[in-house]
Amino acid sequence: MSIVITGAASGIGRAVAQLGALGGRYGEMLLVDINSQGLDETAALVSKAGVNAKVLALDLAKPDSAFAAIDLAHREFGRIDSVISNAGILRSASLKDLDVETFDLMFDINTRPTWLLGKAAHGHLSASGGSIVATASISGEQPTPNLANYSASKAALIMLVKQMALEWGPDGIRCNCVSPGPTFTGLTAKAFNDANDPTHAENRRRREAALPLRKIGTPEEVASLILFLAGAEASQITGVNVNVDGGQTLALMPATGGGSGHAK
């Protein structure tokens, strides 16, 4: 089984590669990221598990990059069973302060590559009965302060994947999304990852207190769901977006006092 993973240099992408290597689930991997050093590190980790790992350092904001990745994977492995579109970026800005260049960049990386990867891989995935899984965000369904552009790009991604599932289902291709909530990744490195930083620690305490499960997620927890959706166990699942958020999206009413003041 072969798999293409973007954003594979760290975080969720690296976790997908490592978990996908366990038990020989995927014996062949193309690892894609703009960070060549991180790619080499991920490749070394999965190679120890016997995976035939190839790396490709490129910028997915360039439209031709997706086609280059799929072409290389097919030339190296002869088939493609799964495409994991995980690469993403985050830029903090309000709509009032957002500039056009940043707006376009967010969609160029967070949204468009999933379509282009799927388009390039369509024939190969149809032949293998394969799947596409994209990493979105709960911000794609919940407007988020100072993340206007990020939220919009992830909302578009969720609908894009549903559209792909509808159009490509008859061709035997399944397309799904996962939407992480607060998770320890590179995108949260400046927010709450450093337990020795008092500001991070307080931010982490506050975020965890608002989650029903009272804990921030790990890349491995998200990766487990990605691999489930990519695999044969999910053969009748397509067009879904699954939250991996510790229950954060359940907490709106409690956070705003909903339910208080009513007779029991």
Accessible surface in RSA format (square Angstrom, percent):
REM  Atomic radii and reference values for relative SASA: ProtOr
REM  Chains: A
REM  Algorithm: Lee & Richards
REM  Probe-radius: 1.40
REM  Slices: 20
REM RES _ NUM      All-atoms   Total-Side   Main-Chain    Non-polar    All polar
REM                ABS   REL    ABS   REL    ABS   REL    ABS   REL    ABS   REL
RES MET A   1   117.67  60.9  81.18  53.7  36.48  86.9  60.70  51.6  56.97  75.5
RES SER A   2     0.81   0.7   0.81   1.1   0.00   0.0   0.81   1.7   0.00   0.0
RES ILE A   3     0.64   0.4   0.38   0.3   0.26   0.6   0.38   0.3   0.26   0.7
RES VAL A   4     0.95   0.6   0.95   0.9   0.00   0.0   0.95   0.8   0.00   0.0
RES ILE A   5     0.12   0.1   0.12   0.1   0.00   0.0   0.12   0.1   0.00   0.0
RES THR A   6     0.45   0.3   0.45   0.5   0.00   0.0   0.00   0.0   0.45   0.7
RES GLY A   7    10.49  12.9   0.00   N/A  10.49  12.9   7.29  20.0   3.20   7.2
RES ALA A   8     0.00   0.0   0.00   0.0   0.00   0.0   0.00   0.0   0.00   0.0
RES ALA A   9     3.26   3.0   1.56   2.4   1.70   3.9   1.56   2.2   1.70   4.5
RES SER A  10    60.71  51.3  57.70  77.0   3.01   6.9  30.16  64.2  30.56  42.8
RES GLY A  11    22.52  27.8   0.00   N/A  22.52  27.8  10.93  30.0  11.59  26.0
RES ILE A  12    15.92   9.1  12.77   9.5   3.15   7.6  12.77   9.2   3.15   8.5
RES GLY A  13     0.00   0.0   0.00   N/A   0.00   0.0   0.00   0.0   0.00   0.0
RES ARG A  14    51.60  21.7  51.60  26.3   0.00   0.0  14.89  20.4  36.71  22.3
RES ALA A  15     2.47   2.3   1.00   1.5   1.47   3.3   2.09   2.9   0.39   1.0
RES VAL A  16     0.49   0.3   0.00   0.0   0.49   1.2   0.00   0.0   0.49   1.3
RES ALA A  17     0.00   0.0   0.00   0.0   0.00   0.0   0.00   0.0   0.00   0.0
RES GLN A  18    68.50  38.3  63.97  46.8   4.53  10.8  17.79  37.9  50.71  38.5
RES LEU A  19    43.04  24.0  40.81  29.2   2.23   5.6  40.81  28.7   2.23   6.0
RES GLY A  20     0.15   0.2   0.00   N/A   0.15   0.2   0.15   0.4   0.00   0.0
RES ALA A  21     3.85   3.5   2.05   3.2   1.80   4.1   2.05   2.9   1.80   4.8
RES LEU A  22   113.37  63.1 105.43  75.4   7.94  20.0 107.08  75.2   6.29  16.9
RES GLY A  23    90.51 111.6   0.00   N/A  90.51 111.6  46.55 127.7  43.97  98.5
RES GLY A  24    55.55  68.5   0.00   N/A  55.55  68.5  28.56  78.4  26.99  60.5
RES ARG A  25   112.01  47.0  97.85  49.9  14.16  33.7  38.29  52.3  73.73  44.7
RES TYR A  26     1.65   0.8   1.62   0.9   0.03   0.1   0.19   0.1   1.46   1.8
RES GLY A  27    29.97  37.0   0.00   N/A  29.97  37.0  25.50  70.0   4.47  10.0
RES GLU A  28    48.11  27.6  48.11  36.4   0.00   0.0  12.20  23.6  35.90  29.3
RES MET A  29     0.15   0.1   0.15   0.1   0.00   0.0   0.15   0.1   0.00   0.0
RES LEU A  30     0.14   0.1   0.14   0.1   0.00   0.0   0.14   0.1   0.00   0.0
RES LEU A  31     0.00   0.0   0.00   0.0   0.00   0.0   0.00   0.0   0.00   0.0
RES VAL A  32     0.00   0.0   0.00   0.0   0.00   0.0   0.00   0.0   0.00   0.0
RES ASP A  33    20.38  14.3  17.54  17.5   2.83   6.7   3.86   9.1  16.52  16.5
RES ILE A  34   122.79  69.9 102.81  76.6  19.98  48.2 102.95  74.1  19.84  53.8
RES ASN A  35    70.66  48.7  64.08  61.9   6.58  15.8  21.18  51.0  49.48  47.8
RES SER A  36    64.08  54.2  61.17  81.6   2.92   6.7  27.02  57.5  37.07  51.9
RES GLN A  37   127.23  71.1 122.30  89.4   4.92  11.7  41.97  89.3  85.26  64.7
RES GLY A  38     4.33   5.3   0.00   N/A   4.33   5.3   3.98  10.9   0.36   0.8
RES LEU A  39     0.70   0.4   0.70   0.5   0.00   0.0   0.70   0.5   0.00   0.0
RES ASP A  40    82.86  58.0  76.57  76.2   6.28  14.9  27.86  65.6  55.00  54.9
RES GLU A  41    79.51  45.6  73.60  55.7   5.91  14.1  37.77  73.1  41.73  34.1
RES THR A  42     0.00   0.0   0.00   0.0   0.00   0.0   0.00   0.0   0.00   0.0
RES ALA A  43    13.94  12.8  13.75  21.2   0.18   0.4  13.94  19.6   0.00   0.0
RES ALA A  44    53.05  48.8  43.27  66.8   9.78  22.3  51.45  72.5   1.60   4.2
RES LEU A  45    67.60  37.6  57.12  40.9  10.48  26.3  57.19  40.2  10.42  28.0
RES VAL A  46     1.14   0.7   0.04   0.0   1.10   2.6   1.14   1.0   0.00   0.0
RES SER A  47    55.13  46.6  40.15  53.6  14.97  34.5  27.73  59.1  27.39  38.4
RES LYS A  48   174.75  85.3 133.83  82.1  40.93  97.4  94.07  84.7  80.69  85.9
RES ALA A  49    57.97  53.3  21.47  33.1  36.50  83.0  34.82  49.0  23.15  61.3
RES GLY A  50    66.41  81.9   0.00   N/A  66.41  81.9  36.75 100.9  29.65  66.4
RES VAL A  51    10.98   7.2   2.35   2.1   8.62  20.8   2.63   2.3   8.35  22.6
RES ASN A  52    63.26  43.6  55.49  53.6   7.78  18.7  28.64  68.9  34.62  33.5
RES ALA A  53    21.54  19.8   0.01   0.0  21.53  49.0   0.01   0.0  21.53  57.0
RES LYS A  54    74.89  36.5  72.42  44.4   2.47   5.9  23.23  20.9  51.66  55.0
RES VAL A  55    58.91  38.8  40.17  36.4  18.74  45.2  40.17  34.9  18.74  50.8
RES LEU A  56    40.31  22.5  38.76  27.7   1.56   3.9  40.31  28.3   0.00   0.0
RES ALA A  57    53.07  48.8  25.79  39.8  27.28  62.1  26.20  36.9  26.87  71.2
RES LEU A  58    30.12  16.8  18.88  13.5  11.24  28.3  28.73  20.2   1.40   3.8
RES ASP A  59    41.95  29.4  38.13  38.0   3.82   9.0   8.88  20.9  33.07  33.0
RES LEU A  60    13.64   7.6   7.14   5.1   6.50  16.3   7.14   5.0   6.50  17.5
RES ALA A  61    17.32  15.9  10.45  16.1   6.87  15.6  10.46  14.7   6.86  18.2
RES LYS A  62   130.81  63.8 129.31  79.3   1.50   3.6  74.35  66.9  56.46  60.1
RES PRO A  63    68.12  49.7  67.75  61.8   0.38   1.4  68.12  56.2   0.00   0.0
RES ASP A  64   114.22  80.0 112.17 111.6   2.05   4.8  35.25  83.0  78.97  78.8
RES SER A  65     9.68   8.2   6.35   8.5   3.33   7.7   3.10   6.6   6.58   9.2
RES ALA A  66     1.95   1.8   1.54   2.4   0.41   0.9   1.54   2.2   0.41   1.1
RES PHE A  67    81.92  41.0  78.78  48.8   3.15   8.2  79.08  47.9   2.84   8.1
RES ALA A  68    47.65  43.8  36.76  56.7  10.89  24.8  44.41  62.5   3.25   8.6
RES ALA A  69     0.00   0.0   0.00   0.0   0.00   0.0   0.00   0.0   0.00   0.0
RES ILE A  70     2.93   1.7   2.93   2.2   0.00   0.0   2.93   2.1   0.00   0.0
RES ASP A  71    73.18  51.3  68.28  68.0   4.90  11.6  21.59  50.8  51.59  51.4
RES LEU A  72    29.62  16.5  29.62  21.2   0.00   0.0  29.62  20.8   0.00   0.0
RES ALA A  73     0.23   0.2   0.12   0.2   0.11   0.2   0.23   0.3   0.00   0.0
RES HIS A  74    67.13  36.7  64.78  45.0   2.36   6.0  38.32  39.5  28.81  33.5
RES ARG A  75   159.92  67.1 124.57  63.5  35.35  84.2  66.32  90.6  93.60  56.7
RES GLU A  76    76.95  44.2  50.45  38.2  26.50  63.1   4.55   8.8  72.40  59.1
RES PHE A  77    20.60  10.3   0.68   0.4  19.92  51.8   3.53   2.1  17.06  48.8
RES GLY A  78    50.93  62.8   0.00   N/A  50.93  62.8  29.96  82.2  20.97  47.0
RES ARG A  79   113.86  47.8 111.35  56.8   2.52   6.0  47.72  65.2  66.14  40.1
RES ILE A  80     0.50   0.3   0.47   0.3   0.04   0.1   0.47   0.3   0.04   0.1
RES ASP A  81     6.50   4.6   4.47   4.5   2.02   4.8   2.24   5.3   4.26   4.2
RES SER A  82     0.81   0.7   0.81   1.1   0.00   0.0   0.02   0.0   0.78   1.1
RES VAL A  83     0.00   0.0   0.00   0.0   0.00   0.0   0.00   0.0   0.00   0.0
RES ILE A  84     0.30   0.2   0.30   0.2   0.00   0.0   0.30   0.2   0.00   0.0
RES SER A  85     8.12   6.9   5.51   7.4   2.61   6.0   0.06   0.1   8.06  11.3
RES ASN A  86    18.43  12.7  10.19   9.9   8.24  19.8   0.24   0.6  18.19  17.6
RES ALA A  87    24.11  22.2  13.52  20.9  10.59  24.1  16.13  22.7   7.98  21.1
RES GLY A  88    26.22  32.3   0.00   N/A  26.22  32.3   3.55   9.8  22.66  50.8
RES ILE A  89    30.04  17.1  29.64  22.1   0.40   1.0  30.04  21.6   0.00   0.0
RES LEU A  90    51.43  28.6  39.87  28.5  11.57  29.1  39.87  28.0  11.57  31.1
RES ARG A  91   109.63  46.0 106.91  54.5   2.72   6.5  35.64  48.7  73.98  44.8
RES SER A  92    82.12  69.4  51.40  68.6  30.71  70.8  32.63  69.5  49.49  69.3
RES ALA A  93    23.53  21.6  14.57  22.5   8.96  20.4  23.00  32.4   0.53   1.4
RES SER A  94    35.36  29.9  31.50  42.0   3.87   8.9  32.72  69.7   2.64   3.7
RES LEU A  95   132.00  73.5 112.61  80.6  19.39  48.7 112.80  79.2  19.20  51.7
RES LYS A  96   178.85  87.3 141.66  86.9  37.19  88.5 120.31 108.3  58.54  62.4
RES ASP A  97    97.62  68.4  69.72  69.4  27.90  66.0  27.91  65.7  69.71  69.5
RES LEU A  98    33.27  18.5   9.08   6.5  24.19  60.8   9.99   7.0  23.28  62.6
RES ASP A  99    76.75  53.8  69.53  69.2   7.22  17.1  44.53 104.8  32.22  32.1
RES VAL A 100   116.32  76.5 111.84 101.3   4.48  10.8 113.25  98.4   3.07   8.3
RES GLU A 101   142.88  82.0 132.19 100.0  10.69  25.5  52.06 100.7  90.82  74.2
RES THR A 102    28.00  19.9  26.96  27.3   1.04   2.5   7.39   9.9  20.61  31.2
RES PHE A 103    81.58  40.8  81.58  50.5   0.00   0.0  81.58  49.5   0.00   0.0
RES ASP A 104    69.85  48.9  67.74  67.4   2.11   5.0  20.57  48.4  49.28  49.2
RES LEU A 105    57.08  31.8  55.93  40.0   1.16   2.9  56.75  39.9   0.34   0.9
RES MET A 106     0.00   0.0   0.00   0.0   0.00   0.0   0.00   0.0   0.00   0.0
RES PHE A 107    49.19  24.6  48.78  30.2   0.41   1.1  49.15  29.8   0.04   0.1
RES ASP A 108    36.64  25.7  36.63  36.5   0.01   0.0   0.01   0.0  36.63  36.5
RES ILE A 109    24.99  14.2  22.43  16.7   2.56   6.2  22.43  16.2   2.56   6.9
RES ASN A 110     3.73   2.6   0.00   0.0   3.73   9.0   0.26   0.6   3.47   3.4
RES THR A 111    14.21  10.1  14.18  14.4   0.03   0.1  14.18  19.0   0.03   0.0
RES ARG A 112    67.77  28.5  64.06  32.7   3.71   8.8  32.89  44.9  34.88  21.1
RES PRO A 113     5.23   3.8   4.84   4.4   0.40   1.4   5.23   4.3   0.00   0.0
RES THR A 114     3.06   2.2   2.86   2.9   0.21   0.5   0.09   0.1   2.97   4.5
RES TRP A 115   101.86  40.9 101.86  49.3   0.00   0.0  83.97  44.8  17.88  29.0
RES LEU A 116    11.49   6.4  11.49   8.2   0.00   0.0  11.49   8.1   0.00   0.0
RES LEU A 117     0.12   0.1   0.12   0.1   0.00   0.0   0.12   0.1   0.00   0.0
RES GLY A 118     0.02   0.0   0.00   N/A   0.02   0.0   0.00   0.0   0.02   0.0
RES LYS A 119   111.38  54.3  98.01  60.1  13.37  31.8  54.33  48.9  57.06  60.8
RES ALA A 120    22.62  20.8   2.73   4.2  19.89  45.3   7.84  11.0  14.78  39.1
RES ALA A 121     0.00   0.0   0.00   0.0   0.00   0.0   0.00   0.0   0.00   0.0
RES HIS A 122    50.24  27.5  50.24  34.9   0.00   0.0  35.90  37.0  14.34  16.7
RES GLY A 123    49.69  61.3   0.00   N/A  49.69  61.3  36.19  99.3  13.50  30.2
RES HIS A 124    50.74  27.7  45.47  31.6   5.26  13.5  27.30  28.1  23.44  27.3
RES LEU A 125     0.12   0.1   0.12   0.1   0.00   0.0   0.12   0.1   0.00   0.0
RES SER A 126    42.50  35.9  27.47  36.7  15.03  34.6   6.12  13.0  36.39  51.0
RES ALA A 127    94.08  86.5  49.58  76.5  44.50 101.2  61.90  87.2  32.19  85.3
RES SER A 128    30.32  25.6   2.32   3.1  28.00  64.5   9.47  20.2  20.85  29.2
RES GLY A 129    51.66  63.7   0.00   N/A  51.66  63.7  23.35  64.1  28.30  63.4
RES GLY A 130     5.15   6.4   0.00   N/A   5.15   6.4   5.07  13.9   0.08   0.2
RES SER A 131     1.00   0.8   1.00   1.3   0.00   0.0   0.78   1.7   0.22   0.3
RES ILE A 132     0.47   0.3   0.42   0.3   0.05   0.1   0.42   0.3   0.05   0.1
RES VAL A 133     0.41   0.3   0.30   0.3   0.11   0.3   0.30   0.3   0.11   0.3
RES ALA A 134     0.08   0.1   0.00   0.0   0.08   0.2   0.08   0.1   0.00   0.0
RES THR A 135    10.96   7.8   9.08   9.2   1.88   4.5   8.94  12.0   2.02   3.1
RES ALA A 136     2.45   2.3   0.00   0.0   2.45   5.6   0.00   0.0   2.45   6.5
RES SER A 137     9.20   7.8   9.19  12.3   0.01   0.0   2.03   4.3   7.17  10.0
RES ILE A 138    15.10   8.6  14.55  10.8   0.54   1.3  15.10  10.9   0.00   0.0
RES SER A 139    12.12  10.2  10.01  13.4   2.11   4.8   0.00   0.0  12.12  17.0
RES GLY A 140    10.04  12.4   0.00   N/A  10.04  12.4   0.25   0.7   9.78  21.9
RES GLU A 141    92.95  53.4  64.82  49.0  28.13  67.0  30.27  58.5  62.68  51.2
RES GLN A 142    76.75  42.9  76.11  55.6   0.63   1.5  22.33  47.5  54.42  41.3
RES PRO A 143   124.17  90.5 102.37  93.3  21.80  79.2 105.97  87.5  18.20 113.1
RES THR A 144    40.83  29.0  31.64  32.1   9.19  21.9  28.98  38.9  11.85  17.9
RES PRO A 145   116.17  84.7  94.35  86.0  21.82  79.3 106.62  88.0   9.55  59.3
RES ASN A 146    88.17  60.8  80.00  77.3   8.18  19.7   8.48  20.4  79.69  77.0
RES LEU A 147    30.99  17.3  30.87  22.1   0.12   0.3  30.99  21.8   0.00   0.0
RES ALA A 148    24.29  22.3  13.23  20.4  11.06  25.2  20.16  28.4   4.14  11.0
RES ASN A 149     1.21   0.8   0.46   0.4   0.75   1.8   0.99   2.4   0.22   0.2
RES TYR A 150    16.52   7.7  16.52   9.4   0.00   0.0   3.63   2.7  12.89  15.9
RES SER A 151    11.30   9.5  10.56  14.1   0.74   1.7  10.78  23.0   0.51   0.7
RES ALA A 152    41.79  38.4  30.84  47.6  10.95  24.9  38.35  54.0   3.44   9.1
RES SER A 153     0.00   0.0   0.00   0.0   0.00   0.0   0.00   0.0   0.00   0.0
RES LYS A 154     5.82   2.8   5.82   3.6   0.00   0.0   0.23   0.2   5.58   5.9
RES ALA A 155    41.69  38.3  34.56  53.3   7.13  16.2  35.78  50.4   5.91  15.7
RES ALA A 156    36.30  33.4  23.84  36.8  12.46  28.3  32.56  45.9   3.73   9.9
RES LEU A 157     2.14   1.2   2.14   1.5   0.00   0.0   2.14   1.5   0.00   0.0
RES ILE A 158    10.86   6.2  10.30   7.7   0.56   1.4  10.30   7.4   0.56   1.5
RES MET A 159   117.09  60.6 116.92  77.4   0.17   0.4 101.24  86.1  15.85  21.0
RES LEU A 160    40.22  22.4  35.09  25.1   5.14  12.9  39.75  27.9   0.47   1.3
RES VAL A 161     1.03   0.7   1.03   0.9   0.00   0.0   1.03   0.9   0.00   0.0
RES LYS A 162    78.55  38.3  72.95  44.8   5.60  13.3  44.87  40.4  33.68  35.9
RES GLN A 163    80.89  45.2  79.13  57.8   1.76   4.2  30.20  64.3  50.69  38.4
RES MET A 164     7.48   3.9   5.46   3.6   2.02   4.8   7.48   6.4   0.00   0.0
RES ALA A 165     6.94   6.4   3.37   5.2   3.57   8.1   3.58   5.0   3.36   8.9
RES LEU A 166   130.96  72.9 114.87  82.2  16.10  40.5 122.02  85.7   8.94  24.1
RES GLU A 167   100.51  57.7  80.61  61.0  19.90  47.4  30.35  58.7  70.17  57.3
RES TRP A 168    34.15  13.7  34.15  16.5   0.00   0.0  18.78  10.0  15.37  24.9
RES GLY A 169    31.11  38.4   0.00   N/A  31.11  38.4  16.67  45.7  14.44  32.3
RES PRO A 170   118.66  86.5  74.75  68.1  43.90 159.6  87.69  72.4  30.97 192.5
RES ASP A 171    55.46  38.8  44.10  43.9  11.36  26.9   8.13  19.1  47.33  47.2
RES GLY A 172    40.14  49.5   0.00   N/A  40.14  49.5  33.56  92.1   6.57  14.7
RES ILE A 173     1.32   0.8   0.05   0.0   1.27   3.1   0.22   0.2   1.10   3.0
RES ARG A 174    31.45  13.2  31.45  16.0   0.00   0.0  19.83  27.1  11.62   7.0
RES CYS A 175     0.00   0.0   0.00   0.0   0.00   0.0   0.00   0.0   0.00   0.0
RES ASN A 176     0.13   0.1   0.13   0.1   0.00   0.0   0.00   0.0   0.13   0.1
RES CYS A 177     0.90   0.7   0.90   1.0   0.00   0.0   0.84   2.1   0.06   0.1
RES VAL A 178     0.00   0.0   0.00   0.0   0.00   0.0   0.00   0.0   0.00   0.0
RES SER A 179     0.19   0.2   0.19   0.2   0.00   0.0   0.18   0.4   0.01   0.0
RES PRO A 180    13.19   9.6  10.28   9.4   2.91  10.6  10.28   8.5   2.91  18.1
RES GLY A 181    12.34  15.2   0.00   N/A  12.34  15.2   3.46   9.5   8.88  19.9
RES PRO A 182    10.11   7.4   1.46   1.3   8.65  31.4   6.39   5.3   3.72  23.1
RES THR A 183     5.09   3.6   4.66   4.7   0.43   1.0   4.07   5.5   1.03   1.5
RES PHE A 184    47.07  23.5  41.34  25.6   5.73  14.9  41.68  25.3   5.39  15.4
RES THR A 185    21.01  14.9  15.11  15.3   5.90  14.1  16.71  22.4   4.31   6.5
RES GLY A 186    57.67  71.1   0.00   N/A  57.67  71.1  34.80  95.5  22.87  51.2
RES LEU A 187    80.55  44.9  58.38  41.8  22.17  55.7  61.49  43.2  19.06  51.3
RES THR A 188    24.33  17.3  23.80  24.1   0.52   1.3  24.33  32.7   0.00   0.0
RES ALA A 189    49.21  45.2  38.60  59.6  10.61  24.1  38.60  54.4  10.61  28.1
RES LYS A 190   198.01  96.6 172.43 105.8  25.58  60.9 118.19 106.4  79.82  85.0
RES ALA A 191    33.88  31.2  26.65  41.1   7.23  16.5  31.41  44.2   2.47   6.6
RES PHE A 192     2.58   1.3   2.10   1.3   0.48   1.2   2.10   1.3   0.48   1.4
RES ASN A 193    50.23  34.6  30.85  29.8  19.39  46.7  16.42  39.5  33.82  32.7
RES ASP A 194    65.96  46.2  59.52  59.2   6.44  15.2  23.22  54.6  42.74  42.6
RES ALA A 195    66.74  61.4  46.81  72.2  19.93  45.3  47.39  66.7  19.35  51.3
RES ASN A 196   142.01  97.9 112.63 108.8  29.38  70.7  32.08  77.2 109.93 106.3
RES ASP A 197    47.83  33.5  43.93  43.7   3.90   9.2   7.26  17.1  40.57  40.5
RES PRO A 198   110.93  80.8  98.68  90.0  12.25  44.5 106.12  87.6   4.81  29.9
RES THR A 199   102.06  72.6  95.33  96.6   6.73  16.1  65.92  88.5  36.14  54.6
RES HIS A 200    21.81  11.9  21.79  15.1   0.02   0.0   9.14   9.4  12.68  14.8
RES ALA A 201    40.31  37.1  33.97  52.4   6.34  14.4  36.06  50.8   4.25  11.3
RES GLU A 202    87.83  50.4  84.63  64.0   3.20   7.6  51.80 100.2  36.03  29.4
RES ASN A 203    26.77  18.5  24.81  24.0   1.96   4.7   9.14  22.0  17.63  17.0
RES ARG A 204    71.15  29.9  71.15  36.3   0.00   0.0   9.84  13.5  61.31  37.2
RES ARG A 205   134.53  56.5 129.59  66.1   4.94  11.8  72.75  99.4  61.78  37.4
RES ARG A 206   131.27  55.1 127.88  65.2   3.39   8.1  54.75  74.8  76.52  46.4
RES ARG A 207    71.44  30.0  69.55  35.5   1.89   4.5  12.81  17.5  58.63  35.5
RES GLU A 208    37.80  21.7  37.80  28.6   0.00   0.0   6.33  12.2  31.47  25.7
RES ALA A 209    52.45  48.2  37.25  57.5  15.20  34.6  40.66  57.3  11.79  31.2
RES ALA A 210    62.53  57.5  47.49  73.3  15.05  34.2  58.03  81.7   4.50  11.9
RES LEU A 211     2.54   1.4   2.54   1.8   0.00   0.0   2.54   1.8   0.00   0.0
RES PRO A 212    64.67  47.1  38.87  35.4  25.80  93.8  43.83  36.2  20.84 129.5
RES LEU A 213   117.03  65.2  99.53  71.2  17.51  44.0 102.05  71.7  14.98  40.3
RES ARG A 214   146.40  61.5 131.59  67.1  14.82  35.3  51.65  70.6  94.76  57.4
RES LYS A 215    94.30  46.0  91.47  56.1   2.83   6.7  79.24  71.3  15.06  16.0
RES ILE A 216     6.44   3.7   0.00   0.0   6.44  15.5   0.01   0.0   6.43  17.5
RES GLY A 217    16.65  20.5   0.00   N/A  16.65  20.5  14.37  39.4   2.29   5.1
RES THR A 218    48.91  34.8  48.91  49.6   0.00   0.0  45.69  61.4   3.22   4.9
RES PRO A 219    19.69  14.4  19.69  17.9   0.00   0.0  19.69  16.3   0.00   0.0
RES GLU A 220    83.22  47.8  82.91  62.7   0.31   0.7  42.62  82.4  40.60  33.1
RES GLU A 221    71.57  41.1  60.31  45.6  11.26  26.8  38.82  75.1  32.75  26.7
RES VAL A 222     1.14   0.7   1.14   1.0   0.00   0.0   1.14   1.0   0.00   0.0
RES ALA A 223     0.00   0.0   0.00   0.0   0.00   0.0   0.00   0.0   0.00   0.0
RES SER A 224    61.55  52.0  51.35  68.5  10.20  23.5  34.32  73.1  27.23  38.2
RES LEU A 225    36.34  20.2  32.28  23.1   4.06  10.2  35.91  25.2   0.43   1.2
RES ILE A 226     0.01   0.0   0.01   0.0   0.00   0.0   0.01   0.0   0.00   0.0
RES LEU A 227     2.31   1.3   1.64   1.2   0.67   1.7   1.64   1.2   0.67   1.8
RES PHE A 228    79.92  40.0  75.68  46.9   4.23  11.0  79.68  48.3   0.23   0.7
RES LEU A 229     2.31   1.3   2.27   1.6   0.04   0.1   2.27   1.6   0.04   0.1
RES ALA A 230     7.61   7.0   0.00   0.0   7.61  17.3   0.00   0.0   7.61  20.2
RES GLY A 231    10.34  12.8   0.00   N/A  10.34  12.8  10.34  28.4   0.00   0.0
RES ALA A 232    87.27  80.2  66.49 102.6  20.78  47.3  73.09 102.9  14.17  37.5
RES GLU A 233   131.29  75.4  96.80  73.2  34.49  82.1  56.69 109.6  74.60  60.9
RES ALA A 234     0.65   0.6   0.00   0.0   0.65   1.5   0.65   0.9   0.00   0.0
RES SER A 235    77.58  65.6  60.71  81.0  16.87  38.9  31.22  66.5  46.37  65.0
RES GLN A 236   171.92  96.1 147.16 107.6  24.75  58.9  61.88 131.7 110.04  83.5
RES ILE A 237    56.34  32.1  53.69  40.0   2.65   6.4  56.32  40.6   0.02   0.1
RES THR A 238    60.99  43.4  42.78  43.4  18.21  43.4  42.78  57.5  18.21  27.5
RES GLY A 239    17.15  21.1   0.00   N/A  17.15  21.1   7.60  20.8   9.55  21.4
RES VAL A 240    52.21  34.4  48.32  43.7   3.89   9.4  51.11  44.4   1.10   3.0
RES ASN A 241    30.00  20.7   3.86   3.7  26.13  62.9   2.99   7.2  27.01  26.1
RES VAL A 242    52.75  34.7  50.02  45.3   2.73   6.6  52.75  45.8   0.00   0.0
RES ASN A 243    55.44  38.2  33.48  32.4  21.96  52.9   9.04  21.8  46.39  44.8
RES VAL A 244    36.40  24.0  27.50  24.9   8.90  21.4  31.64  27.5   4.76  12.9
RES ASP A 245    12.59   8.8   7.61   7.6   4.98  11.8   3.13   7.4   9.46   9.4
RES GLY A 246    19.89  24.5   0.00   N/A  19.89  24.5   8.16  22.4  11.73  26.3
RES GLY A 247    14.01  17.3   0.00   N/A  14.01  17.3   9.96  27.3   4.05   9.1
RES GLN A 248    57.80  32.3  52.42  38.3   5.38  12.8  13.85  29.5  43.95  33.3
RES THR A 249    41.77  29.7  16.38  16.6  25.39  60.5  15.37  20.6  26.40  39.9
RES LEU A 250   138.02  76.9 115.22  82.4  22.80  57.3 119.93  84.2  18.09  48.7
RES ALA A 251    17.57  16.2  15.38  23.7   2.19   5.0  17.28  24.3   0.29   0.8
RES LEU A 252   116.85  65.1 111.04  79.4   5.81  14.6 115.82  81.3   1.03   2.8
RES MET A 253   116.57  60.4 116.27  76.9   0.31   0.7  92.95  79.0  23.63  31.3
RES PRO A 254    95.72  69.8  70.43  64.2  25.29  91.9  76.89  63.5  18.83 117.0
RES ALA A 255    87.56  80.5  42.79  66.0  44.77 101.8  55.95  78.8  31.60  83.7
RES THR A 256    99.86  71.0  61.96  62.8  37.90  90.3  63.90  85.8  35.96  54.4
RES GLY A 257    38.64  47.7   0.00   N/A  38.64  47.7  30.29  83.1   8.35  18.7
RES GLY A 258    31.34  38.6   0.00   N/A  31.34  38.6  14.01  38.5  17.33  38.8
RES GLY A 259    53.43  65.9   0.00   N/A  53.43  65.9  31.92  87.6  21.51  48.2
RES SER A 260    86.15  72.8  59.73  79.7  26.42  60.9  50.19 106.9  35.97  50.4
RES GLY A 261    89.94 110.9   0.00   N/A  89.94 110.9  44.11 121.1  45.83 102.6
RES HIS A 262   139.15  76.0 117.30  81.5  21.85  55.9  73.47  75.7  65.67  76.4
RES ALA A 263   104.90  96.4  64.83 100.0  40.07  91.1  75.09 105.7  29.81  79.0
RES LYS A 264   253.55 123.7 176.68 108.4  76.87 183.0 154.97 139.5  98.59 105.0
END  Absolute sums over single chains surface
CHAIN  1 A    12549.3       9698.9       2850.4       7451.8       5097.5
END  Absolute sums over all chains
TOTAL         12549.3       9698.9       2850.4       7451.8       5097.5
